[in-house]
Amino acid sequence: MDYQGIEKRRFIRAKFPCVILIHTLHEHVITTYTENISAGGVRVVIEEKLETSSTVGLEIQIKSNTIACKGRIVWVVDKESPYKKGVFYYDTGIEFYEIKEEGRHIISDAIEEILKTEK
């Protein structure tokens, strides 16, 4: 993302491409990979523009764990495909809520492991 503003994140994030299923209000599922993830939320790039402040159901696959929670769309940035003129993708930030502490710990542990290997 090209955002250059002040960083206001409460949780450390890491580039960690894991499978995520997004259950929309329109009762269909978007399957994608995370761009980055933290214990507080996730960034994905998808082909569908979701409404800011809308809620979605999430299933995140981290190693052998599936974390189910709800998410709130906090920002969306339109990105034109560098390969096809007129085709857009949507860089989307989703904040977790209604997530069990166990799920948050699984995410935190995975992030710590990734950050250790990056040093």
ABEGO torsion letter per residue (X at the ends): XABABBBABABBBBBBBBBBBBBBAAGBBBBBBBABBBAAEBBBBBABBBBBGBBBBBBBBBEABBBBBBBBBABBBBBBBAABBGBBBBBBBBBBBGBBAAAAAAAAAAAAAAAAAAX
